Amino acid sequence: MPHHDRKAPGSNLRALNPTEAKTLSRSGKLPPKKAPAPPLEPVPAPAPVPETPGPSLARKGPFQSFFSNFRQRYAALPRPVRLMCRGARVLVPLIPISLFFSEHVMQIMWVKGPSMTPYLNEDYDQMHTKSDMVLVNMWSLHRILPWKRQTRLERGMVVTFRSPANSSHIAIKRVVGLPGDRITTREPCLKSTQIVPFNHVWLEGDAADPRRSLDSNTYGPVSISLITGRVVGVLGPRMRWLDWTQWESGKVEDAGLDSRLGENYRQSVRDRVLKEAVKLERPADF
C-alpha cells in the first residue's frame, strides 16, 4: 500500500488564497512564498509652516478698534507733533500736583503797595513799581505735630489772608493782637479801643502812616478762617528769611542790617496792645 508523503511534524502550514489555489490545481505546484514586506520606517512629521498673518475675521471691540485707529493716526503724524505729544504725556500729570502744592503747601506771591514798608517793599518810596517776591507757607505742621508751637498764630507773624472787604483779594499784614487782647486803635477806626474776640486776630500793616494801610482799623478783627498762610521769607529782589520770634522784644531786623529798620522797630504798635486783657482761648493754628 503506497504511502503518502507526510510532512514532518512541526512543519509550517500555509493558507492559500483563491489565486494560489487555482495555480496549484493547474500546475500541481505551490506558488513561491512572497518575501515579507520590510517594516515601514516612521516618516518624520513635516515641519510646521509659519502662517502669514492675514486679515482677522474676528470682530474687534469698540475700545480695541478705537485704540487701533488712534495708533495708526498717531504714527501718521509728523515727528515734531509726536514729540510734543510725548512731552504733554509727562507734563499733564504734573498739573494737578503743582496746583495742590501751590494751594496747600507753598506759594509764591508778590507784595504790592506800601502797607508793609519798610519791612517789605523796602524801596517802595524810591521805586513804586518794585515789589518783593515772598514765599508763603500754606501747610501747618500743627495738624501732624501738635507739639510744634511755632505753627500757632503768634504776635509778629506776617500772614496772608482773604480781605474781608474783598474776598477775591489776598492781603499781607502782621498779627498784632490775639484773642483777648485790648487794642488801642488808630484811624480810621471809630472805636478808641477794641477787644479781639475769640477765634479772631488783629492785623495791621507796618506802614507808620495809617492811611497807607487797609487793615483791621478799617474792617475790624479778622477771623482765622480767612488766613491762608504765613510769610516765611523774601525771594527777591533781596533774598532773606523773616524772623517773627523777636517781635515782642523789638529785634525784628535782618542779620547784618541793624541800621535799616532802627532800634525797637514799631514799638509804638506794641505799646497799643494790652495783652490778655480778657482771658480767651488762643487759636490753634491757621
Residue pairs with C-beta under 8 A, 6 or more apart in sequence:
14 30
14 33
16 24
16 30
20 30
20 31
23 29
23 30
23 31
24 30
24 31
60 68
74 82
74 85
77 85
103 138
104 138
104 139
105 138
105 139
106 135
106 136
106 137
106 138
106 139
107 135
107 136
107 138
107 229
108 133
108 134
108 135
108 136
108 235
109 133
109 134
109 136
109 160
109 170
109 172
110 131
110 132
110 133
110 134
111 120
111 121
111 131
111 132
111 133
111 134
111 172
112 121
112 131
113 121
113 124
113 212
114 121
114 124
114 125
114 207
114 212
114 213
115 171
115 172
115 173
115 205
115 206
115 207
115 212
115 213
115 214
115 215
116 158
116 172
116 173
116 174
116 205
116 206
116 207
116 213
117 124
117 125
117 206
117 207
117 212
118 124
118 206
118 260
118 261
119 158
119 174
119 206
119 252
119 261
119 265
120 132
120 134
120 158
120 172
120 206
120 234
121 130
121 131
121 132
122 132
122 238
122 260
123 130
124 130
130 237
132 234
132 236
132 237
133 234
133 235
133 236
133 237
134 172
134 231
134 233
134 234
134 235
135 231
135 232
135 233
135 234
135 235
136 160
136 228
136 229
136 230
136 231
136 232
137 229
137 230
137 231
137 232
138 228
138 229
140 151
140 285
140 286
141 148
141 151
142 148
142 151
142 152
142 284
142 285
143 285
145 151
150 245
151 285
152 282
152 283
152 284
152 285
153 159
153 175
153 178
153 201
153 224
153 227
153 282
153 283
153 285
153 286
154 175
154 178
154 244
154 245
154 247
155 175
155 176
155 177
155 178
155 247
155 248
155 273
156 174
156 175
156 244
156 245
156 246
156 247
156 248
156 252
157 174
157 175
157 230
157 244
157 247
158 172
158 173
158 174
158 175
158 230
158 231
158 242
158 244
159 172
159 173
159 174
159 175
159 203
159 227
159 228
159 229
159 230
159 231
159 286
160 170
160 171
160 172
160 227
160 228
160 229
160 230
160 231
161 170
161 171
161 173
161 203
161 222
161 226
161 227
161 228
162 168
162 169
162 170
162 171
162 226
162 228
163 169
163 170
163 171
163 214
163 219
164 219
164 220
164 222
164 226
165 214
165 218
165 219
170 228
171 214
172 231
173 203
173 204
173 205
173 213
173 215
173 216
174 203
174 204
174 205
174 206
174 247
175 201
175 202
175 203
176 183
176 201
176 202
176 203
176 204
176 216
176 269
176 272
176 273
177 183
177 196
177 201
177 202
177 221
177 273
178 196
178 201
178 202
178 275
178 282
178 283
179 196
179 197
179 198
179 199
179 200
179 201
179 280
179 281
179 282
179 283
180 195
180 196
180 276
180 277
180 278
180 279
180 280
180 282
181 195
181 196
181 202
181 273
181 274
181 275
181 276
181 277
182 193
182 194
182 195
182 196
182 273
182 274
182 277
182 278
183 193
183 194
183 195
183 196
183 202
183 216
183 272
183 273
183 274
184 192
184 193
184 272
184 273
184 274
185 191
185 192
185 193
185 194
185 217
185 272
186 210
186 217
186 272
187 210
187 211
187 217
188 210
188 217
188 218
189 216
189 217
189 218
189 220
194 202
194 216
194 220
194 221
195 277
195 278
196 202
196 221
196 280
197 221
197 280
198 280
198 281
199 223
199 224
199 225
199 283
200 221
200 222
200 223
200 224
201 221
201 222
201 224
201 227
201 283
202 216
202 221
202 222
202 273
203 215
203 216
203 222
204 213
204 215
204 216
204 217
204 269
205 212
205 213
205 214
205 215
206 213
206 266
207 213
210 217
216 222
224 283
224 286
227 286
228 286
229 286
230 286
231 242
232 241
232 242
233 239
233 240
233 241
233 242
234 240
234 241
234 242
240 254
243 252
243 254
244 252
246 252
247 270
248 270
250 263
250 264
250 265
250 266
250 267
250 270
251 265
252 261
252 265
252 266
253 260
253 261
253 265
254 260
